[in-house]
Amino acid sequence: MHTLLLTLLLVSALIMVILILMQRSRGDGLSEAITGGAEQLFSKQKSRGIEVGLSRLTVFFAILFFVCAFLLGYYF
């Protein structure tokens, strides 16, 4: 059980890094946070195609990562 959880944790971490690096930037970063991005707040921004899939896969692997980390910390 320990080996399975540890393997799942490592694989999900690697896949998450790859998925996050594949995603497109959604803003100008910190400069937009400081100066404000109100014009983008009210505009319609729908993710389409592969962006939605990458986002959903990232959420799935993030949940898997935290569940494995929690179970490893709790049981071992």
C-alpha positions as CSV (number, residue, x, y, z in Angstrom):
1,M,0.0,0.0,0.0
2,H,2.8,2.4,0.9
3,T,4.6,1.7,-2.4
4,L,1.4,2.2,-4.4
5,L,0.6,5.5,-2.7
6,L,4.2,6.8,-3.1
7,T,4.2,5.8,-6.8
8,L,0.9,7.5,-7.4
9,L,2.2,10.6,-5.6
10,L,5.3,10.8,-7.7
11,V,3.6,10.1,-11.0
12,S,0.8,12.6,-10.3
13,A,3.4,15.3,-9.4
14,L,5.3,14.7,-12.6
15,I,2.2,14.8,-14.7
16,M,1.0,18.0,-13.0
17,V,4.3,19.7,-13.7
18,I,4.0,18.7,-17.4
19,L,0.4,19.8,-17.6
20,I,1.0,23.2,-16.0
21,L,3.9,23.9,-18.3
22,M,1.7,23.0,-21.3
23,Q,-1.0,25.5,-20.3
24,R,-1.3,28.9,-21.8
25,S,-0.7,32.0,-19.7
26,R,-3.9,33.8,-18.8
27,G,-2.6,37.2,-18.0
28,D,0.4,39.4,-17.6
29,G,1.3,38.0,-14.3
30,L,2.2,40.1,-11.3
31,S,2.1,43.4,-13.2
32,E,-1.6,42.9,-14.0
33,A,-2.4,42.0,-10.4
34,I,-0.8,45.3,-9.2
35,T,-2.1,47.6,-11.9
36,G,-5.5,45.9,-12.2
37,G,-7.1,43.9,-14.9
38,A,-10.6,45.2,-14.7
39,E,-11.1,45.1,-18.5
40,Q,-10.7,41.4,-18.4
41,L,-12.9,41.0,-15.4
42,F,-16.1,41.7,-17.4
43,S,-15.1,40.3,-20.7
44,K,-16.2,36.8,-21.7
45,Q,-13.3,34.4,-21.7
46,K,-14.3,30.9,-22.4
47,S,-11.6,28.3,-22.6
48,R,-12.1,26.0,-25.6
49,G,-10.7,22.8,-27.0
50,I,-7.4,21.6,-25.5
51,E,-7.3,24.3,-22.8
52,V,-10.4,22.9,-21.1
53,G,-8.9,19.4,-21.2
54,L,-5.6,20.5,-19.8
55,S,-7.3,22.4,-17.0
56,R,-9.5,19.5,-16.0
57,L,-6.6,17.1,-16.1
58,T,-4.6,19.4,-13.9
59,V,-7.4,19.6,-11.4
60,F,-7.8,15.8,-11.4
61,F,-4.1,15.2,-10.8
62,A,-3.9,17.9,-8.2
63,I,-6.7,16.2,-6.2
64,L,-5.0,12.8,-6.7
65,F,-1.7,14.3,-5.5
66,F,-3.2,15.8,-2.3
67,V,-5.3,12.6,-1.5
68,C,-2.1,10.5,-1.8
69,A,-0.1,13.0,0.3
70,F,-2.8,13.0,3.0
71,L,-3.1,9.2,3.0
72,L,0.7,8.8,3.2
73,G,0.8,11.2,6.1
74,Y,-2.1,9.7,7.9
75,Y,-1.3,6.0,7.6
76,F,2.5,6.0,7.5
